[in-house]
């Protein structure tokens, strides 16, 4: 979440039109919706796929989505990127705990 606030200070509001209304708050909030919804399904997937493969996929997809945010030209793209980051980050921490617990 810190990256979005740093980008806001650096002038993202004017570039993307986020200063209007509650757009910045929406971009911050949208992260948590898929994060909370997908945490349990991610834990179910990790047992079938394997911890190493699942965490590698999540890390790669997380990085690709963050890099995709660098090319955003509209505030809606930032909202989609934040939703994707929330979805991929949802399984990472529980996956790391699972991996450590079975080691």
Backbone bond lengths (Angstrom), bond angles and torsions (degrees), N, CA, C in turn:
res aa  C-N    CA-C-N  psi(-1)  N-CA   C-N-CA  omega(-1)  CA-C   N-CA-C  phi
1 X - - - 1.441 - - 1.515 110.21 -
2 X 1.287 117.93 -23.24 1.447 121.25 -178.37 1.530 111.35 -65.85
3 X 1.324 118.63 -32.56 1.450 121.05 -178.44 1.517 111.39 -61.53
4 X 1.314 117.20 -38.09 1.460 120.57 -178.74 1.517 111.08 -69.45
5 X 1.307 118.15 -37.34 1.457 119.88 179.31 1.529 111.17 -71.84
6 X 1.329 117.56 -35.17 1.466 120.28 175.96 1.524 109.92 -66.86
7 X 1.318 117.26 -41.06 1.461 120.68 178.02 1.527 110.94 -64.99
8 X 1.305 116.78 -33.77 1.467 120.38 177.74 1.517 110.73 -64.29
9 X 1.303 116.88 -43.62 1.456 121.09 178.88 1.529 110.81 -65.63
10 X 1.323 116.97 -33.82 1.463 121.71 -176.84 1.524 113.08 -78.49
11 X 1.324 119.06 -2.24 1.458 120.86 175.43 1.513 115.77 112.92
12 X 1.317 117.70 14.22 1.460 120.89 179.89 1.525 111.80 -64.13
13 X 1.320 117.46 -31.49 1.466 120.45 -178.06 1.518 111.66 -57.73
14 X 1.304 117.06 -46.31 1.462 120.07 -178.70 1.524 111.30 -71.58
15 X 1.321 117.47 -37.55 1.464 120.67 -177.37 1.527 112.80 -67.73
16 X 1.327 116.89 -38.51 1.464 121.00 -174.29 1.525 114.21 -104.74
17 X 1.309 117.28 -5.82 1.461 119.73 -178.69 1.513 112.80 74.46
18 X 1.307 116.85 32.14 1.462 121.26 -177.10 1.522 111.90 -84.44
19 X 1.310 117.94 -13.01 1.466 120.07 -175.94 1.522 113.06 -71.92
20 X 1.314 118.61 -12.16 1.464 122.22 -178.86 1.525 110.64 -81.08
21 X 1.284 117.06 125.56 1.464 121.93 173.55 1.511 113.81 61.48
22 X 1.317 114.72 -136.36 1.464 121.94 -175.60 1.524 112.54 -103.61
23 X 1.302 117.89 25.98 1.464 120.41 -175.55 1.524 112.49 -62.89
24 X 1.310 117.22 -39.61 1.462 119.67 179.49 1.528 110.37 -66.05
25 X 1.303 117.35 -41.49 1.465 120.93 178.13 1.522 111.55 -65.01
26 X 1.316 116.66 -36.89 1.469 120.49 177.15 1.528 109.70 -64.55
27 X 1.328 116.41 -43.20 1.466 120.07 179.51 1.525 111.42 -63.03
28 X 1.324 116.93 -34.40 1.461 119.56 176.95 1.528 111.65 -74.14
29 X 1.316 117.17 -41.04 1.459 121.96 -175.75 1.519 113.01 -70.29
30 X 1.319 117.36 -35.83 1.460 120.68 -172.77 1.527 112.10 -63.58
31 X 1.308 117.82 -20.43 1.461 121.87 177.35 1.525 111.48 -61.69
32 X 1.313 117.18 -41.11 1.463 121.48 -170.37 1.522 113.81 -78.27
33 X 1.311 118.62 -22.50 1.468 120.64 -178.34 1.528 111.29 -64.69
34 X 1.351 119.67 -57.00 1.472 116.86 177.12 1.530 112.86 -68.87
35 X 1.325 117.05 -25.83 1.463 119.46 178.66 1.528 110.50 -60.78
36 X 1.321 117.04 -48.21 1.463 120.16 -178.97 1.521 112.24 -72.87
37 X 1.311 117.80 -37.16 1.458 121.12 -176.57 1.533 111.67 -71.58
38 X 1.323 117.77 -37.07 1.464 120.79 -171.71 1.527 115.01 -97.21
39 X 1.311 118.31 3.74 1.461 119.27 179.97 1.531 111.74 -66.64
40 X 1.291 118.08 -46.95 1.471 120.63 -178.53 1.529 111.61 -70.55
41 X 1.342 120.35 -45.45 1.467 117.70 176.37 1.527 113.46 -60.10
42 X 1.310 116.77 -32.39 1.462 119.40 177.36 1.517 111.09 -65.43
43 X 1.318 116.54 -37.28 1.462 119.64 177.35 1.526 111.79 -66.90
44 X 1.309 116.66 -31.36 1.466 119.71 177.00 1.526 111.12 -72.89
45 X 1.320 116.42 -35.81 1.469 121.02 -179.50 1.527 110.63 -70.09
46 X 1.317 116.70 -37.03 1.470 120.04 -174.30 1.525 111.89 -62.46
47 X 1.310 117.75 -30.39 1.465 120.03 -179.97 1.518 111.27 -73.67
48 X 1.315 117.66 -28.22 1.463 120.20 -179.39 1.525 112.52 -86.28
49 X 1.329 115.83 -39.01 1.463 120.56 -175.60 1.527 111.43 -84.81
50 X 1.304 116.85 -35.01 1.457 121.60 -174.92 1.514 109.53 108.73
51 X 1.306 115.37 142.29 1.459 120.41 -173.80 1.523 112.21 -65.52
52 X 1.306 117.82 -42.80 1.467 120.15 -176.63 1.526 111.24 -64.32
53 X 1.303 117.04 -45.80 1.476 119.95 -179.74 1.521 111.53 -67.44
54 X 1.324 116.93 -41.78 1.465 120.31 -177.00 1.520 111.17 -67.51
55 X 1.315 117.30 -44.06 1.462 120.26 179.12 1.523 111.58 -67.66
56 X 1.322 117.50 -35.07 1.465 120.20 175.84 1.527 110.58 -64.95
57 X 1.325 116.53 -43.32 1.467 119.69 177.56 1.525 111.31 -62.78
58 X 1.327 116.91 -46.04 1.459 120.34 -179.27 1.524 111.62 -61.90
59 X 1.323 116.61 -42.49 1.465 120.09 179.77 1.518 111.57 -64.43
60 X 1.322 116.29 -43.09 1.464 120.25 179.53 1.521 111.53 -65.42
61 X 1.318 116.31 -47.06 1.466 120.44 -179.30 1.519 111.44 -65.87
62 X 1.309 117.15 -36.86 1.455 122.84 177.18 1.528 109.63 -61.83
63 X 1.315 117.41 -47.01 1.459 121.55 179.14 1.510 113.15 -64.94
64 X 1.328 117.14 -40.52 1.463 120.68 178.91 1.524 110.62 -65.00
65 X 1.312 117.17 -40.55 1.466 119.00 -179.82 1.529 111.64 -69.09
66 X 1.326 117.85 -36.81 1.463 120.54 176.58 1.527 110.19 -65.10
67 X 1.324 116.95 -41.38 1.465 119.50 178.10 1.518 110.96 -66.57
68 X 1.317 117.31 -33.28 1.454 120.26 176.48 1.514 112.60 -63.55
69 X 1.319 117.00 -29.99 1.456 120.76 177.01 1.519 113.32 -66.11
70 X 1.313 116.22 -21.87 1.466 119.62 179.25 1.523 111.72 -68.99
71 X 1.308 117.46 -21.76 1.456 121.50 -177.68 1.524 112.56 -100.65
72 X 1.307 117.18 13.95 1.463 121.47 -177.68 1.524 110.50 -69.64
73 X 1.312 115.51 135.88 1.463 121.97 177.17 1.527 111.89 -116.36
74 X 1.333 117.21 -4.67 1.459 122.55 -176.54 1.521 108.01 -142.79
75 X 1.308 117.25 151.96 1.469 120.26 -176.81 1.523 112.18 -67.22
76 X 1.322 117.91 -25.74 1.463 120.95 178.12 1.520 112.16 -64.78
77 X 1.324 116.52 -32.79 1.460 120.38 178.07 1.527 109.91 -67.06
78 X 1.315 116.78 -38.56 1.462 120.70 177.36 1.527 110.42 -62.87
79 X 1.311 116.96 -38.32 1.467 120.64 178.55 1.526 110.21 -64.41
80 X 1.321 117.33 -43.22 1.471 120.64 178.72 1.528 110.27 -65.26
81 X 1.320 116.86 -42.34 1.464 120.36 178.71 1.519 110.63 -61.98
82 X 1.316 117.19 -42.65 1.466 120.65 178.92 1.532 110.86 -63.38
83 X 1.336 117.64 -37.53 1.466 120.51 177.53 1.526 110.40 -65.70
84 X 1.327 117.12 -41.39 1.462 120.31 178.16 1.524 111.58 -65.60
85 X 1.313 116.66 -41.58 1.465 120.21 178.24 1.526 110.12 -62.47
86 X 1.317 117.33 -40.77 1.460 120.50 176.49 1.519 112.21 -62.42
87 X 1.330 115.88 -39.12 1.468 120.15 179.84 1.526 111.10 -67.10
88 X 1.323 117.06 -42.32 1.464 119.43 -178.10 1.525 112.09 -77.43
89 X 1.300 117.06 -31.98 1.458 119.87 -179.94 1.529 111.73 -76.56
90 X 1.316 117.26 -19.05 1.458 121.22 -177.61 1.523 112.15 -59.56
91 X 1.292 117.54 -37.45 1.451 120.02 -177.41 1.505 114.76 -93.28
92 X 1.314 117.77 -7.19 1.459 119.13 -172.61 1.530 112.70 -71.79
93 X 1.311 117.44 -53.56 1.467 119.77 -178.02 1.530 112.07 -64.23
94 X 1.334 119.36 -48.07 1.472 117.98 175.80 1.520 112.49 -62.28
95 X 1.329 116.71 -33.05 1.456 120.01 177.56 1.512 112.57 -66.14
96 X 1.331 116.25 -39.17 1.471 120.00 176.73 1.520 110.26 -65.94
97 X 1.316 117.54 -40.98 1.466 119.60 177.57 1.516 111.63 -64.42
98 X 1.328 116.70 -39.58 1.453 120.57 177.55 1.530 110.78 -63.33
99 X 1.328 115.98 -44.48 1.453 120.22 -179.35 1.525 111.65 -62.54
100 X 1.314 117.01 -41.29 1.468 120.42 179.27 1.533 110.44 -68.82
101 X 1.318 117.48 -36.70 1.462 120.08 -176.85 1.528 113.16 -71.27
102 X 1.322 118.00 -27.35 1.465 119.47 -179.97 1.519 112.34 -97.53
103 X 1.291 117.72 3.29 1.452 121.23 -178.06 1.492 111.58 -77.34
